[in-house]
Amino acid sequence: MSHKDNLEKNTRTVWSITLLSRIAGLGRDAAISRTFGAGAVSSAFFFAFLIPNLARRLFGEGALSAAFLPAYSKLLQENPARAKALASLTIAKLIVFLGVVVVLGELLLWALMTWAPRPDGTFGLMMTMLPYMPLVCVVAVLGGILQTHGRFGPTAAAPILLNACMIVATLLFADVFTSVENHMVAVGIAVVIAGLLQVAWSLHALKDIVWWTSESECGKQDLREMKRKLIPTIIGLGTMQLNTLLDGFIASYPILIGSTIFGFAYPLGEGANASLNFASRLFQFPLGVFGIAVGTAIFPLLASQATKRDAFGDTVRRGLRLVVFIGLPASAGLMLVRDLLSGVVFQGGMFTSGDTAEVGFILLGYGTAIWAYSMTQVLTRAFYAVDDMKTPVRIAVRMIALNLTLNVILIWTPLGTAGLAWSTAFCAVIQVGILMRVIRKHVDVPADKTVVASWMKTVVATLMMSLAVSLSLVFLPDEPTFSWLQTCTKLAATVGAGILVFGLFAHLLKMEERNWLWGSRG
């Protein structure tokens, strides 16, 4: 099988399983929204989950694997014994180091609880879920090993365990606890249990592939080299995630600190972080299913082609065509159906129509740049594949500073919480523009005639799709008395019309990318 076929095959494996995981994730968030609403309790939970969730996104979807995978892949070809030693040593050191971090973190959180306005709220939930962090990091390394051996499915499926545990805890204990705060703690405990299950699942998938060893002396130098790359990799690949952390802190200020700042009323309410997270989950659905899937699948191939400039450039260009082919219509579609989608997924129980409108307004900002977030995944991994850590890090640090500046300005405008989403999207577009310019030192023409032609065709197909979606929204009935099933039917019909029209124009324009996704020829 050719390298190109491997890329598309692995991409299909990751995105198809990730699709199931993200659907389960939406089910999880639907359960949480209806059970807890979009108020202070949900805001506290989402902020408490930021640290382990940030670790999941950084490590499970990128940075630790990005630093570990090239070293392990190279050693696997040159010296399997050293590869085994590196894997064993990395897991052992990671468990010890993060175990210490968790203990220190628990002590710090306990101290912070003494002055917190709600000592049994956000910080208590953070203490409950902090042990998930080392577990998900171990899963990330195990996933990198699996991917190096061509096994992409088990790692992509691991989040399903997390979503299932959270859904069970949310729904099963709905009538058990009289206090919603205690009920939310039970959901936090379910997160930690899910982490243990994910580690067991990953080890089971590796049982016939890797044999662990206690003879790790020969892997120490390789581990030192990997650690040298790890921090810049986290910063460069995790810019969006670090921006999300800043967004979460700013949105959570009322539940962490109070309702005023420097004597002025804070512009965001207690439910701001909940609304921001619900909107974030919706825009991360297409990003996680497709954009990150392409980035995950392309990285091992880029790493193996690092010394082959022509092949490396071809793979980068192929990745850029694929993520725009998927990301641009995803951006347009999400912006158009934002309110309808938010209502179908979240509205009901404690989640009101006003909450739906707020989430939709925030989603409008996030949705503008799904294509940019996806391109960043490919471009940043291209730099790491050729061992160029400094370039994307310098760009990433500037973007974090710009995002923070825009955040603290835009929340005081009529955008309110949505200003955080618009800031993140704007920074993502600027970051892609800079990355496309500087990648030329590794790829002669990153956007050659074939790439530009593909992008133009995608724009045309997206415009036609947008017209079809807009007409569907206008002509399909929209009654306030619609049941959930009727609203869901309207959403399905609208999305279906968009997919059919986009697919039709992709066929008429003879776009190769449609065949790459499904593995067909022609």
C-alpha positions in Angstrom: 0.0 0.0 0.0 1.4 3.5 -0.9 2.0 6.3 1.5 -0.9 8.2 0.1 -3.2 5.3 0.6 -1.9 4.9 4.1 -2.7 8.5 4.9 -6.3 8.3 3.7 -6.8 4.8 5.2 -5.6 5.9 8.6 -7.5 9.2 8.4 -10.7 7.2 7.7 -10.0 4.9 10.6 -9.5 7.8 13.0 -12.3 10.0 11.9 -14.9 7.2 11.7 -14.2 6.0 15.2 -13.8 9.6 16.4 -17.2 10.3 14.9 -18.7 7.7 17.2 -16.8 9.1 20.1 -18.0 12.7 19.4 -21.6 11.6 19.0 -21.2 10.0 22.5 -19.7 13.2 23.6 -22.7 15.2 22.4 -24.9 12.7 24.3 -22.8 13.3 27.4 -23.2 17.1 27.0 -26.9 16.8 26.3 -27.4 14.8 29.5 -25.4 17.4 31.5 -27.2 20.4 30.0 -30.7 19.0 30.7 -29.7 17.8 34.2 -27.7 20.8 35.4 -28.6 23.6 33.0 -26.2 26.4 32.0 -25.7 28.0 35.4 -23.1 28.2 38.1 -22.9 24.4 38.8 -22.2 23.6 35.1 -19.7 26.5 34.9 -17.9 25.2 37.9 -17.7 21.6 36.5 -16.4 22.7 33.1 -13.7 24.9 34.7 -12.7 22.1 37.0 -12.5 19.7 34.0 -10.3 22.2 32.1 -7.0 20.9 33.6 -7.5 17.2 32.9 -9.4 18.0 29.7 -6.5 20.3 28.6 -4.1 17.4 29.3 -6.3 15.2 27.1 -6.3 17.6 24.2 -2.7 18.4 24.5 -1.4 14.9 25.1 -4.1 12.7 23.8 -4.5 14.6 20.6 -1.0 15.9 20.1 1.9 17.1 22.0 3.2 14.2 24.1 2.6 11.9 21.2 4.2 14.4 18.8 7.4 14.4 20.8 7.4 10.7 21.6 6.2 9.2 18.2 9.1 10.3 16.0 11.8 9.1 18.4 10.0 5.8 19.0 9.3 5.3 15.3 12.9 5.9 14.3 14.2 3.6 17.0 11.7 0.9 16.1 13.3 0.7 12.6 16.9 1.1 13.8 17.1 -0.6 17.2 13.9 -2.3 18.5 15.5 -3.0 21.9 16.1 0.8 22.4 12.5 1.5 21.2 11.2 -0.9 23.9 13.4 0.7 26.5 12.3 4.2 25.6 8.6 3.2 25.8 9.0 1.5 29.1 11.1 4.3 30.6 8.7 7.0 29.3 5.7 5.3 30.9 7.5 4.8 34.2 8.8 8.3 34.4 5.5 9.8 33.4 3.6 7.9 36.2 6.1 9.0 38.8 6.3 12.7 37.7 2.6 13.2 37.2 1.9 11.3 40.4 3.9 14.0 42.3 2.2 16.7 40.3 -1.2 15.4 41.4 -0.2 15.3 45.0 1.1 18.8 45.0 -1.9 20.0 43.0 -4.3 18.5 45.5 -2.5 20.3 48.3 -2.6 23.6 46.4 -6.3 23.2 45.7 -7.0 22.4 49.3 -5.2 25.6 50.3 -7.1 27.6 47.7 -10.4 26.3 49.1 -9.8 28.3 52.3 -10.4 31.6 50.5 -12.6 30.5 47.6 -16.1 32.1 47.6 -17.5 28.6 47.1 -15.0 26.3 48.7 -17.0 23.1 48.0 -17.6 24.1 44.4 -15.0 24.6 41.6 -11.9 23.8 43.6 -13.6 20.7 45.2 -14.5 19.4 41.7 -10.9 20.1 40.6 -9.6 18.0 43.5 -12.0 15.2 42.5 -10.9 15.1 38.8 -7.2 15.9 39.0 -6.2 12.2 39.2 -7.6 11.8 35.7 -4.7 13.9 34.3 -1.9 11.3 34.7 -4.2 8.6 33.5 -5.0 10.4 30.3 -1.3 11.2 29.7 -0.4 7.5 30.0 -3.1 6.7 27.5 -1.6 9.3 25.2 1.8 7.6 25.2 0.3 4.2 24.8 -1.7 5.6 21.9 1.5 6.9 20.3 3.0 3.4 20.4 -0.2 1.9 18.9 -0.2 4.5 16.1 3.5 3.8 15.3 2.5 0.2 14.8 -0.3 1.2 12.5 -3.1 0.7 15.1 -5.1 3.9 15.1 -8.5 2.5 16.2 -8.0 1.7 19.9 -6.8 5.2 20.8 -9.5 6.9 18.8 -12.1 4.7 20.6 -10.8 5.4 24.1 -12.8 8.6 24.7 -16.0 6.6 24.2 -15.3 5.1 27.6 -15.1 8.6 29.2 -18.3 9.7 27.6 -20.1 6.5 28.6 -19.0 6.8 32.2 -20.1 10.4 32.4 -23.5 9.7 30.8 -24.2 6.9 33.3 -23.2 9.0 36.3 -25.3 11.9 35.1 -28.5 9.9 34.3 -28.2 7.1 36.8 -27.8 9.3 39.9 -30.3 12.0 38.8 -32.7 11.0 41.5 -30.2 9.8 44.0 -28.7 13.1 45.2 -30.8 15.9 46.7 -28.0 18.3 46.0 -26.9 19.1 42.4 -23.4 19.9 43.7 -23.1 16.4 45.1 -24.5 14.9 42.0 -21.8 16.8 40.0 -19.1 15.3 42.3 -20.3 11.9 41.3 -19.9 12.8 37.6 -16.3 13.9 38.5 -15.6 10.6 40.1 -16.9 8.9 37.0 -14.2 10.8 35.0 -11.5 9.2 37.1 -13.0 5.8 36.7 -13.1 6.3 33.0 -9.3 7.1 33.0 -8.6 3.8 34.7 -10.7 2.0 32.1 -8.9 3.8 29.3 -5.5 2.8 30.5 -6.6 -0.9 30.8 -8.1 -0.7 27.3 -4.9 0.7 25.8 -2.7 -1.9 27.6 -5.0 -4.6 26.3 -4.6 -3.3 22.7 -0.8 -3.4 23.1 -0.5 -6.8 24.7 0.5 -8.6 21.4 2.6 -5.6 20.1 4.9 -4.4 22.9 6.7 -6.3 25.6 7.7 -4.0 28.5 11.2 -4.2 29.9 12.9 -3.2 33.1 16.2 -2.9 31.2 15.8 0.8 30.4 19.4 2.1 30.7 19.8 2.3 26.9 16.7 4.4 26.6 17.8 7.3 29.0 19.5 9.4 26.3 16.5 9.0 24.0 14.2 10.1 26.8 16.3 13.2 27.5 16.1 14.1 23.8 12.3 13.6 23.8 11.9 15.8 26.9 13.8 18.5 25.2 11.2 18.6 22.5 8.1 18.2 24.7 7.6 21.6 26.2 7.9 23.5 22.9 5.7 20.9 21.3 3.0 21.5 23.9 3.1 25.2 23.4 3.2 25.1 19.6 0.6 22.3 19.0 -1.6 23.3 21.9 -2.1 27.0 21.2 -5.8 26.6 20.7 -6.1 24.5 23.9 -4.0 27.1 25.9 -6.3 29.8 24.5 -9.3 27.7 25.6 -7.8 27.6 29.1 -7.5 31.4 29.1 -11.1 31.7 27.8 -12.3 29.4 30.6 -10.6 31.4 33.3 -12.0 34.7 32.1 -15.5 33.2 31.7 -15.2 31.6 35.2 -14.1 34.7 37.0 -17.6 35.2 38.6 -17.5 31.8 40.2 -13.8 31.9 41.1 -13.4 35.4 42.4 -16.6 37.3 42.5 -19.0 39.6 40.5 -16.8 42.7 40.5 -13.4 43.5 39.3 -11.5 46.7 40.4 -14.8 48.0 41.7 -16.7 47.5 38.4 -19.4 44.9 37.7 -17.9 42.0 35.8 -19.5 41.9 32.3 -20.0 38.1 32.3 -22.5 36.1 34.5 -22.0 32.9 36.5 -23.3 30.8 33.6 -20.8 32.2 31.1 -18.3 29.4 31.2 -21.1 26.8 30.8 -22.4 28.5 27.7 -18.9 28.9 26.3 -18.2 25.2 26.9 -21.4 24.0 25.3 -20.7 26.1 22.2 -17.1 24.8 22.2 -18.3 21.2 22.2 -20.4 21.8 19.1 -17.6 23.4 17.1 -15.1 20.8 18.3 -17.3 18.1 16.8 -16.3 18.6 13.2 -12.8 19.7 14.2 -12.2 16.6 16.3 -13.8 14.2 13.8 -12.0 15.5 10.7 -9.4 18.2 11.3 -7.6 16.5 14.2 -8.1 13.1 12.6 -6.2 14.2 9.5 -3.4 15.7 11.7 -3.2 12.6 13.8 -3.0 10.3 10.7 -0.6 12.5 8.8 2.0 12.9 11.5 3.6 9.4 11.3 3.8 9.7 7.5 5.4 13.2 7.7 7.9 11.9 10.3 8.9 9.1 8.0 9.4 11.5 5.1 11.3 14.2 7.0 14.4 13.6 4.9 12.6 13.3 1.6 11.7 16.9 0.7 9.6 16.2 -2.4 7.5 13.5 -0.7 7.2 15.5 2.4 5.9 18.5 0.5 3.4 16.4 -1.4 2.0 15.0 1.9 1.7 18.5 3.4 -0.1 19.8 0.3 -2.4 16.8 0.3 -3.2 17.4 4.0 -4.0 21.0 3.4 -6.3 20.2 0.5 -8.1 17.6 2.6 -8.7 19.7 5.8 -10.0 22.7 3.8 -12.3 20.4 1.8 -13.7 19.3 5.1 -13.3 22.4 7.3 -14.7 25.1 5.1 -18.1 23.6 4.6 -18.1 22.6 8.2 -17.5 26.3 9.2 -20.3 27.5 6.9 -22.8 24.9 7.9 -22.2 25.3 11.6 -22.7 29.0 11.4 -26.0 28.6 9.6 -27.6 25.9 11.8 -26.1 27.1 15.1 -29.3 27.9 16.9 -31.1 24.8 15.5 -28.2 22.5 16.5 -27.9 24.1 20.0 -31.6 23.5 20.6 -31.6 19.9 19.4 -28.5 18.9 21.4 -28.9 20.9 24.6 -32.4 22.4 25.1 -34.7 20.7 27.6 -35.0 20.2 31.4 -32.9 22.9 33.1 -31.6 24.2 29.7 -33.9 27.0 28.5 -34.5 28.6 25.0 -32.6 31.6 26.3 -29.6 29.4 27.0 -30.0 28.0 23.4 -29.8 31.4 21.9 -26.7 32.3 24.0 -24.9 29.2 22.9 -25.8 29.8 19.3 -24.5 33.3 19.5 -21.2 32.1 20.8 -21.0 29.3 18.3 -21.3 31.8 15.5 -17.8 33.1 16.5 -16.2 29.7 16.9 -17.6 28.4 13.6 -15.9 31.0 11.4 -12.5 29.3 11.7 -12.9 25.5 11.8 -10.9 25.4 8.5 -8.2 27.4 10.2 -8.0 25.2 13.3 -7.7 22.2 11.0 -5.0 23.7 8.9 -3.0 24.5 12.1 -3.1 20.8 13.0 -1.4 19.8 9.7 1.1 22.7 9.5 2.3 22.4 13.1 2.9 18.7 12.8 4.8 19.3 9.6 7.3 21.5 11.5 7.6 18.9 14.3 8.2 16.1 11.8 11.4 17.9 10.6 12.5 18.6 14.1 11.7 22.4 13.8 10.3 23.2 17.2 11.2 26.8 17.6 9.3 28.3 14.6 5.8 27.2 15.6 6.5 28.0 19.3 7.4 31.6 18.5 4.2 32.0 16.5 2.1 30.2 19.2 3.3 32.5 22.0 2.4 35.6 20.0 -1.0 34.2 19.3 -1.6 33.4 23.0 -0.7 37.0 23.8 -2.9 38.4 21.1 -5.8 36.2 22.2 -5.5 37.3 25.8 -5.5 40.9 24.8 -8.6 40.5 22.6 -10.4 38.5 25.3 -10.1 41.2 27.9 -11.3 43.8 25.4 -14.1 42.0 23.7 -16.0 40.8 26.8 -16.8 44.5 27.6 -18.4 44.9 24.2 -22.0 43.8 23.2 -20.4 40.5 22.2 -20.0 39.5 25.9 -19.1 35.9 26.2 -19.1 35.5 22.4 -16.1 37.9 22.3 -14.0 35.0 23.7 -15.0 32.8 20.7 -14.4 35.6 18.1 -11.0 36.2 19.6 -10.0 32.5 19.4 -11.2 32.3 15.8 -9.4 35.5 14.7 -6.1 34.3 16.3 -6.5 30.9 14.5 -6.8 32.6 11.1 -3.7 34.9 11.8 -1.7 31.8 13.0 -2.5 29.9 9.8 -1.5 32.8 7.6 1.9 33.0 9.4 2.5 29.3 9.4 1.7 29.1 5.6 4.4 31.7 5.0 7.1 30.2 7.2 6.6 26.6 6.2 8.3 27.4 2.9 11.6 26.7 4.4 10.6 23.0 4.5 8.1 22.9 1.6 9.0 24.7 -1.5 5.5 25.7 -2.5 2.9 24.8 0.2 0.0 26.2 -1.8 0.9 25.3 -5.4 -1.6 25.4 -8.3 -3.2 22.1 -7.3 -3.8 23.3 -3.8 -5.2 26.7 -4.9 -7.4 25.0 -7.5 -8.7 22.6 -4.9 -9.4 25.4 -2.4 -11.3 27.4 -5.1 -13.4 24.4 -6.0 -14.2 24.0 -2.3 -15.2 27.6 -2.0 -17.7 27.2 -4.9 -19.1 23.9 -3.5 -19.4 25.6 0.0 -21.3 28.6 -1.4 -23.8 26.3 -3.2 -24.1 24.3 0.0 -24.7 27.4 2.0 -27.5 28.5 -0.4 -29.2 25.1 0.0 -29.0 25.2 3.8 -30.3 28.8 3.9 -33.2 27.9 1.6 -34.0 24.9 3.8 -34.1 27.0 6.9 -36.4 29.5 5.3 -38.9 27.1 3.7 -39.0 24.3 6.3 -41.6 25.0 9.0 -40.4 26.6 12.2 -42.9 26.6 15.0 -42.3 27.5 18.7 -44.5 24.5 19.6 -42.3 22.0 17.7 -41.4 18.9 19.7 -37.8 17.8 20.0 -38.3 15.2 17.3 -39.8 17.7 14.9 -36.9 20.1 15.5 -34.4 17.2 15.1 -36.1 16.3 11.8 -35.7 19.8 10.5 -32.1 19.9 11.5 -31.5 16.5 9.8 -33.3 17.7 6.6 -31.3 20.9 6.5 -27.9 19.2 7.1 -28.8 16.5 4.6 -29.6 19.1 1.9 -26.3 20.7 2.5 -24.3 17.5 2.3 -26.1 16.4 -0.9 -25.5 19.8 -2.6 -21.9 19.9 -1.5 -21.3 16.3 -2.6 -23.0 17.1 -6.0 -20.8 20.0 -6.7 -17.7 18.2 -5.5 -18.6 15.5 -8.1 -19.3 18.0 -10.8 -16.0 19.8 -10.1 -14.2 16.4 -10.1 -12.6 17.0 -6.8 -10.2 14.2 -5.8 -10.7 14.9 -2.1 -14.1 13.2 -2.1 -12.4 10.0 -3.3 -9.6 10.3 -0.7 -12.2 10.3 2.1 -13.9 7.1 1.0 -11.0 5.3 -0.4 -12.4 5.0 -3.9 -10.5 5.7 -7.1 -11.0 8.3 -9.7 
